[in-house]
Every structure is written in C-alpha cells, then in structure tokens.
Amino acid sequence: MMLSIAQALRTGVEQCIIENDPYANPSIDAQCLLCAVLDCNRAYLHTWPDKNLSEAQSNAFFKLLKQRQTGQPIAYILGYQNFYGYDFAVSPATLIPRPETEQCVELVLAQPHIKRVLDLGTGSGAIAISICLERPELEVIGVDFVPEAVTLAQQNAQHLAPESNITIKLSDWFSHVDGKFDVIVSNPPYVEPDSPYLTQGDIRFEPDTALTASDHGLADIKTIVSKSTNYLNQNAMLILEHGHTQGHIIRQLMTQNGFTNVTTLCDYAGQPRITLGEYTISSNTK
C-alpha cells in the first residue's frame, strides 16, 4: 500500500502514543522519525503532504515506529540528539543531552577572562564540545568514568570540533585530572536511587550510573564541591546542574567549602536547577 507523507504521519502519531510516558509528544516523535527516513526537515513534511513514500521508505518508517512503541527514546533510535545547535551522537552508555543543560554552556561562555575549562561527567561531550565550538581558543577537558562514554565523546569531538583544543579522557571525577581551571562545570548524577522519576519516559532507558547517586542524590555533588577547590584558580567558577529541590543544600555545601557569590538559577523551563559560585582562595584560608 502506497502511503503519502500525511498518511504516514497520521499512522505514526497513533503508534507513537507510549504508555507510562507523560513527556512523550507523538506528533513530534512521528515527524522526527519520518524526517530521518526521508532525510529532510520538518518543513518539508508540511510542504509536501501528498508526496508518496517509496516501499523502502515505508518499511524503514514502520521499523522505527516499532522501536518507538517499546518506549525507546527517539535519540537512541536515531543515534543522535541536537544540543546547542549541533547533532551529537548518543548511545545507551550516555545520558541524552537535554535543552535545559544548554544553559550550563551559556554560563561558562559568560565568564570573563577564562582560558581553561573542565567538564566533569562529560557523557556524550555535549557541554565540553559546545563550549569549544563557540570559543575554540579555550582549552577544554572533558572526563567520564565510563569507557564507552569517553569513546563516544571523543568521536563527537573529532567529528564536530576537530580543530579545537579539547581533550576527552577517562577519569573518575578528579582521579586523572591535572592542573587548575577557570571554570569547572558538571551535570552529575543527582537523582535518588528509589525516585519514581526513574520509571518515566526516556529515563527508563538511560544509564543509572549517570542518573543516580546515594545520600539522597547528593553523594557525587558533595565529592565535586569538596574536591573542586583543589583544581580551581583564584576567582574561578563552579557550575552545577542538579535537581529542582536541591538548590538550598548545594548552596550550603558550596558556602561551607569557601565559595562566595553562590546563587541558584532557574533553567529555561523555570525550575531552580543550576547553582554556581565563585572560589576565592583566600576565602577558604583561615
């Protein structure tokens, strides 16, 4: 049976309705999958609704729909996710980069007179590589303790920013990090292991090691805050993404560890999920 683009989209929307996924958008999902099959943008779908798919295109589209019906994230099905205007390769070894995290990139780029940046838990490399693409003169180090994530981030760096001064390497937080930095940025695990959030939507398919942390989701954040002071230059900045209920605790942690001008910002979705503070070496010297 020959399907037009409009018919394929209607069928796709019906099949992209996913149980237990309150964040799913069947219309957008169907359009993304069909665009991937046709190698086009979404505007093309609406410009040529009566254009027929070939048999091969129809088969490919229904194959993707079948994967989506299992709940698999669109990004994992297609193998990439757009972040900060660039398409990053992703895999089940890494978190799927999300639009809210783009604000971390903006905050790093807003810091004056910086030369060296560290991205802790780099995953697909989205934060680190996006910084390099905007500021190629910066030296950026991205680290992750998952070998598969490091390999993927290195591939993204080579593909997207081959001329930049970026290094992606294996490190359990600071275990293989040298020198000091003007900015340390991280989107670390911050979800409690028993959180119902882990049973919803795309999260079900993402790696627990990149999502959850003990001590009410704060274990890794505490490690980063306490150890980062050994790796920050004078008046350097620490920027952390976190859960929307954790801001006040993280502000206390940062203040206790010698950070000043500590503040929590709302992300683009209006949730208080990014805390940053300035480290002045003398402020932590008694």
N, C-alpha and C positions, 0 to 999 in steps of 0.2 A: 504493500500500500504506500503510495506516494504522499508524503506529508509536506505541507507548507511550513514556513517559519512560524506563522501564527498558530497553526495546529500543533506543532511541536512544543511551542511554549505553553499552550493550554494543557497539554498532556504532562509536560514537565512540572508545571505548578502542582497538579494533582498528585504527582508521585514524589514531590519534594516536601510534602507535609510529614514531618517527623514527630513521632510521639516522644514525650518527655524532653522536648527541646523548645523551651519558651522563647529562645532567641532566634530560632530559625525564621528565615524570610523566604518562603517557597518561590515567590516571584523572582526575587534577585538571584536565588540559587539556580533556578532553571535558566535564567538568562546567562549567568556566568558559565554554566556547563555548555550551553549551546554556542556561546561565543568561542569557547575553547575548541569545540568541534569544527566550527566554520572559520576559525582564525580571523575573527572580526571583532569590532567593538559593539557595545550595546545599541548605539545609534543606528547601526546597520540593520539590526533586527526590526526596529520600528520603521525604518525607511523602506524595507523590502519585505513586508509581512507575507506577501503572496508567493515569494520565491520558494521553489521546491527544494527539499533536501535530496541528495542522491541516496541510493540504498546504503552505501558505505557510511555516509554521514548519519543517516537514521540509526543504523546499527551501533555506531560509536556513541551516539547520544543516549540511546537506551541502555547501553552498557554502563555509562557514567551514572545514569539515573538509578540503576540497580545498586551501585555502590553507595549512592547517597541515601537510599532507602534504609540501609543498615545503620545510618546515623553518622557515617564517616564525614569528617569536616571537608568542606569544599577545597580548602587549601591542601589537604593531604591527597585528595583525589586528583587534583590538577598538578600538585607538586610545587606550587609556588604561592606566595601571598604578596600583595602590594603593600609596601610600607614606605612612607615618606616620598612617594612618587616613583619608587623603584620596585621591580619584581624580584623578591628573594626566594631562592629555592628553600623548601621546607621538607621536613620528614617527621615521622613519629618520634624521632630522637630529640626533637626540639619543640618548644612552645611555638604556637602560631603567632607571629607579630601582630599586635593589635593597634588600632589608630590612637588609643589613649596614650600609648607609650611614645608616640611621636613627640609629645611634649617634653620628654626627657632629652631628646635630641635638641629641641629648641632651647631648653635651659642651658645645656652645655654650650651651644653656639653663642648664647647671650653673654657668656662670661668673658670679660676683657683680658687681654694680655696672657692668654693661655698658649702653652706650647706642647704639653704632654697630657694625654687623657687615658684613663684606664676604665674599661667596661668589664665589670665582674659578672660572670654567668652570661656570656655573650650569646649562647644559643645559636641561632642562625646567623648571628653577626649583624643583625638589623641596626642596632643602635650605633655600634662602632663604625660600621661601613657607611651609614648615612652621614655621620659626622665627617668622615674622610671625604665623602663626595662633595660636601658643602665647603669644607676647609682642608684642602689637600696638603697644605703646608704643615698641618699638625701631625705630631707623632701619636698614634693611637694603638693601644694594646688591648686586645680582647681575649679573655680567658674563660675556659669552661672545664669542668672536671669529667665531662662525658666525651670520650674519644670520637664517637660518631658525630657529635655536635661540632667539635673542633674541625673535623674533616669537612663538614658541610659549610661551616663559616669560612674556612679557607677557600673553598670552591667559590662561594659567593663573592669573597673579596677579589679573587683573581678575575672573576667574570665582570663584576661591576666597577671595581676600582683598582685595576692592575697597576696604575702609576702612583698610587697613594703610598704614604708611609705608614702602613698598618701591619701589625703582627698579630696573628691569632695563634694561641698556644694552649696546651693542656696545663691546667693548674687548679688545684682545689682551693678556691678563693686566692689567698696570697702566697700559697706554698711555693710557687715558682715565679713570683713577681719580684723584680729588682728596681731599685731607684725610687724616685719620688715623682708625684704628679700634681698638676694644677687643678685637675678635676677627676674625681672618681664617681662613676655613675653605675647604677645597678638596678635591675628589675629581678630581685632574688625570689626564691620560694617564700611565700608568706601565708599560705592557707593552712588552717588546722587540718590534721590528717582525717578527722571524722566529720569534716564540714559537708553539709548537704550540697553545697556548691559543686562538689566533685562529681555529682551524679547527673549534672545537667549539661545538655548541649555538647559542644565540641570538647569541653573539658574532659569528658569521659574517655577521650582518645589520646589526650596529651600525657606526656610522661610525668608520673608522680614526683620524680626527683626534681623536676623543675617547678613544681607547684607547691608541694607541702613541706612544712618544717615543724619540728617539735616545739615544745614550750609555747603553745597557743599560736603557732605560726611565726614565732619571733626568734627562733634559735639562730638561723643564718643571719638575720638582720643584726642581732647582737654581736655576732662574730665580726661582721663587716664594720660596724660602728666602732667597736673597741680596737680592732687591728688597723683600721684605715689611718689612724693618726700617725702611724709609723711610716706611711707612704705618701703623705701629703706635704706639699711645700707650704711655706708661710702664706696665709690668706687664701689657701686653696679651698675648693668646694666639694662637699659630698652631696650627691643627689640620689635619693632612693624612691623607687616606686613601691607601694605597699597596699594593704587592704584598707578599705574606707573607714574602718573603726580603729585603726592602729596609730593614727597620727599623733595623738597626745602621748602615747607611750614612747614612740620613737623620738619625739621632741625632747622628752625627759632623758632618754638614753644619750642623745647627741649632746645635750647640755652638760650632762654628767661627765662626758668624755672630752670636754674642752671646746665644743663648738659654740659659736656665737651667731647672732642673727638667724636663729633657727626658725623656720616657718614651714607650715604645711599649705600646699596649694591644691586647688581643685583641678582635676583633669578636664579634658574637653567635654566630658559627659556630666560635669558639675559635681563630681564626687571628690572628697578630700583624700587624694591618693598619692601625692608626691611631697616628700619632705626634704628640705635642703638646709644646709648650714655651712658656715664659714669656719675654717680651722685656723686659728691664730696660735702659733706655737707657744708664745709667751703666756697665753691664757690658760694653758694646761701645766704651767710650770709653777710650782709652789716655792 
